[in-house]
């Protein structure tokens, strides 16, 4: 039941932003996403401090999630990675940036282990609860902790993928469950690669 609630919350929030693209004023809504968070300091998987604004300079794919997520997060990262494999060379400088919404469990070491199979393509970021909350608000990402049996818990969260251009602006978004051809087309547009 909790899994269904998580999917419903994540899907609804993701679709809400995703569908905003086609409405009047969508450009204004998109331009607000990620604004005002350049000074937020997160922690990279090697334990280094990273100022969000310092990541500008190349296109990026940003997703908020947590490593104990049973379905949404691993599927999203896998689908993005798969699309990048299909596109090939044009995505060589494109990184998937995973910002945890569960910093209590997602330490830099945990993130490093979790994403080790992706090499440098996937970068995990943790930080203080305050830093995570601030950057999530900047992207209009919502999340909440839900208790399970004992002391265990899960996280409900927005499952939107943000496609960020080299100047740090959100250029596009992907909703959870987007078809593979849509994911590939949006990533190609982000890196300026035409389909063969």
QUISULUR-V698308 format. One record per backbone hydrogen bond with DSSP energy under -0.5 kcal/mol. CO is the residue of the C=O (numbers start at 0). NH is the residue of the N-H. E is the energy in kcal/mol with one decimal. If there is no record, write none. Layout:
# QUISULUR-V698308
CO;NH;E
CO;NH;E
This chain:
# QUISULUR-V698308
0;4;-2.0
1;5;-2.6
2;6;-2.4
3;7;-2.6
4;8;-2.9
5;9;-2.8
6;10;-3.1
7;11;-2.7
8;12;-2.5
9;13;-2.3
9;158;-1.4
10;14;-2.8
11;15;-2.1
12;16;-1.6
13;17;-2.6
14;18;-3.0
15;19;-0.7
17;20;-1.1
18;21;-1.3
19;22;-1.2
22;25;-1.8
24;28;-1.7
25;29;-2.6
26;30;-2.3
27;31;-1.1
28;32;-0.8
29;32;-0.7
31;34;-1.9
32;169;-0.6
33;36;-0.8
36;39;-1.9
37;52;-2.7
39;41;-0.6
39;51;-2.9
41;49;-2.9
42;125;-2.7
43;46;-2.1
47;43;-3.2
49;41;-3.1
50;53;-1.6
51;54;-1.7
52;55;-1.3
58;94;-0.9
59;163;-3.1
60;96;-4.0
61;161;-2.9
62;98;-2.6
64;100;-2.3
65;68;-1.5
70;74;-2.5
71;75;-2.3
72;76;-2.4
73;77;-2.4
74;78;-2.9
75;79;-2.3
76;80;-2.5
77;81;-2.8
78;82;-2.2
79;83;-2.2
80;84;-2.2
81;85;-2.0
82;86;-2.1
83;87;-2.5
86;89;-0.5
87;90;-2.4
88;91;-2.2
90;93;-1.9
92;94;-0.5
94;60;-2.6
94;96;-0.6
95;97;-0.7
95;122;-3.0
96;62;-2.5
96;98;-0.7
97;99;-0.6
97;124;-2.9
98;64;-1.8
101;104;-1.2
101;105;-2.8
104;106;-1.8
106;110;-2.6
107;111;-2.5
108;112;-2.4
109;113;-2.7
110;114;-2.1
112;115;-1.0
114;117;-2.0
115;118;-1.2
117;120;-1.5
120;95;-3.1
120;122;-0.5
121;123;-0.5
122;97;-2.8
124;99;-2.6
125;42;-2.6
127;131;-2.6
128;132;-2.5
129;133;-2.1
130;134;-2.3
131;135;-2.4
132;136;-2.3
133;137;-1.9
134;138;-1.1
135;138;-0.6
135;140;-3.0
136;139;-1.5
137;33;-2.9
137;34;-0.6
141;157;-2.0
143;155;-2.6
145;153;-2.7
148;151;-1.6
151;147;-2.9
153;145;-3.0
155;143;-2.2
159;63;-0.5
160;162;-0.5
160;173;-2.4
161;61;-3.1
161;163;-0.7
162;170;-3.0
162;171;-1.4
163;59;-2.5
164;167;-2.1
165;56;-2.6
168;164;-2.9
168;170;-0.7
171;162;-2.8
173;160;-2.8
174;177;-1.6
178;181;-0.6
178;182;-2.3
179;183;-2.6
180;184;-2.2
181;185;-2.5
182;186;-2.3
183;187;-2.5
184;188;-2.2
185;189;-1.9
186;190;-2.0
187;191;-0.8
187;192;-2.8
